[in-house]
Amino acid sequence: MAVGAWLVVVAESLVAATLWALVHLDPEGEAMGQRTAHGYIFALNLLFRPAILVFAAFFALRFCDA
């Protein structure tokens, strides 16, 4: 169980480190910047826009006679 838990922690850290670097990149190409608001908005956009589109398509098909 300990080895399995350790492997899960390693996998989570690989994903989390990549996302942390993604949201802290500077859009002007200056690598890791101090203005992280753009990165966090970009990450939220990546996470929630597909889900919102799926729900919108579902409700559009549900309420329209298409």
DAMO-V348322 format. One record per residue. SS is DSSP state (H for helix, E for strand, C for the rest). PHI is phi in degrees with one decimal (999 if undefined). Layout:
ss->SS phi->PHI
ss->SS phi->PHI
This chain:
ss->C phi->999
ss->H phi->-66.7
ss->H phi->-66.9
ss->H phi->-63.8
ss->H phi->-64.7
ss->H phi->-65.8
ss->H phi->-64.6
ss->H phi->-64.9
ss->H phi->-64.2
ss->H phi->-64.0
ss->H phi->-62.8
ss->H phi->-63.1
ss->H phi->-67.9
ss->H phi->-64.5
ss->H phi->-68.7
ss->H phi->-65.3
ss->H phi->-64.9
ss->H phi->-66.1
ss->H phi->-66.5
ss->H phi->-62.3
ss->H phi->-66.6
ss->H phi->-62.2
ss->H phi->-77.5
ss->C phi->-101.7
ss->E phi->-72.5
ss->C phi->-91.3
ss->C phi->-66.3
ss->C phi->-84.3
ss->C phi->83.6
ss->C phi->-93.8
ss->C phi->66.7
ss->E phi->-79.4
ss->C phi->-105.3
ss->C phi->-93.4
ss->C phi->-89.4
ss->C phi->-97.4
ss->H phi->-60.8
ss->H phi->-63.4
ss->H phi->-66.9
ss->H phi->-68.1
ss->H phi->-64.4
ss->H phi->-62.7
ss->H phi->-65.5
ss->H phi->-63.6
ss->H phi->-62.5
ss->H phi->-65.2
ss->H phi->-79.5
ss->H phi->-98.8
ss->H phi->-61.8
ss->H phi->-61.7
ss->H phi->-65.7
ss->H phi->-65.2
ss->H phi->-64.9
ss->H phi->-64.9
ss->H phi->-63.0
ss->H phi->-65.1
ss->H phi->-65.3
ss->H phi->-60.2
ss->H phi->-68.9
ss->H phi->-64.9
ss->H phi->-69.4
ss->H phi->-70.7
ss->H phi->-97.5
ss->C phi->-107.6
ss->C phi->-89.1
ss->C phi->-103.5
